[in-house]
Amino acid sequence: MGDATRWTVNVAPETDIEVRTYLAQRGMKKGDLSKFIEESVKWRLLDLTLTEVRAGFDDLSVDELDNLIEEAVADARKQ
C-alpha cells in the first residue's frame, strides 16, 4: 500500500465479526483487513460509477445506442 491514509470507521459489531471471520477462514492476517476494505471500496465505487453511466443511456433508443457503438468501434479500428 505504500503511503496510506488512516481511516477511523464505525461498523456494526455483526459486520466486524463477519468480516474478521471471513478473513480468518481464508488464512488472512489482521493486516489484511485494510487491504480487504480498500478493495471493497474500490469495487463499490466502480459499481456506483457503472450504475450512473448505465442510467445515462436509459433515454437512448436502440437505434441511437447501436449507432454510438458502431461509431466507437469504427474509431477504435482507425487507431
N, C-alpha and C positions, 0 to 999 in steps of 0.2 A: 504494500500500500504506500510505502514511502512517506511523504508528507501527509499527515492526516489531521483532520479537524475532529475535536472531541465533541460528541453529542451527549446530551443528557435527555433521555426519553423515559416516559412512563407508559407501561403496558399493564394490562390486567394480569394478575397472578397466574391465571389459567394459561394465558398466552405465553408467559415466561416459562412455565413448566412444559408446555407442549413443544416449544422451540428447543429448549435445552434437552428434552427427552429425544427429540428427533435427531439433534446433533450427536448426542451420546450414543444412540443406537447405530449410528454410522461411523463410529470411532473418531469423531471430531473432538477437538480440544476446546477449552474455554476461549482461546483467542479466535477460534473460527466463528464465533458469534458475530463479531464485527464484519467479517467477510460475508457471512450469510445475510446480514441486514443490508449491507451495501449492494449486494447482488439483487436482493429482493426489491430494494428501492429502485434500482435501475430498470428491472423488469416492469415494475408498476408504472414508472414514468413512460416507458415505451408503450405499454398498454393504453395509458391515457392519451398519449400522442396519436396513436393509431385510431383510437375512437374518435378523436377530434377530426382527424383527416378524413375518415370514412364519412362522418357527418357532413363534411363539406361537399361530398359528392352526392348526397341524398336527393338534391333537386335536379340532378342531371338526368336527361333521358338516356336510354340505352344507346341510341344513335350518337349522341354527344359524347358519351363515355367511350364508345368504340372509336370515334374519330380522335379523341385525345390519346388513346392507346396507340393507334396507328401512327400518329404524329411522333409520339415518344419513341416508338420502335424505329421509325424512319430516321429520326435524329441520331439515335444510338448507332445505327448501322453506318451512317455517314462518318462518324468519328471512328 
